[in-house]
Amino acid sequence: MSDVISATAGSGAGTIRILLKSVKFIILSYIISLILLLVLAFVIVYTDISETISGPAVNIITLSGAFISSLLTAKNLTSRGWLFGFVTGTFNIAFLFVAGTLFTSSAFFTVPRIMFMLYGGMCGAIGGIIGVNVGKN
């Protein structure tokens, strides 16, 4: 059980270790999301499915990535999975927006983007809650 991390209030080194692990899981969630987006692209191109589903499908895949990275981050925690999940999910989405603004001229702080980051945080919090409880079994 040495892999289980206790996230107590005074453990600064433990918090940094958790955040570094969450970066690893965020990268893994990006890889999974990329594969799912490629599958979606092939399905749209090679079937009669309408392209109107692409927007909602991309949002679902992106939020699922935030959920997965938070779940994996919190799996080795003993407490505060919701907090670390929220931070991981929000960072997951925020990094995508930062990377997107590097390649486009769009503004970073818009209401829809902030709302989507909050949605990512909520999905992350749910993933963190589930991850802490799954890790106990």
Secondary structure, DSSP 8 states (H G I E B T S, - for coil): -TT-B---TT-HHHHHHHHHHHHHHHHHHHHHHHHHHHHHHHHHHHSS--GGGHHHHHHHHHHHHHHHHHHHHHTTBSS-HHHHHHHHHHHHHHHHHHHHHHHS---S--HHHHHHHHHHHHHHHHHHHHHHHHHT-
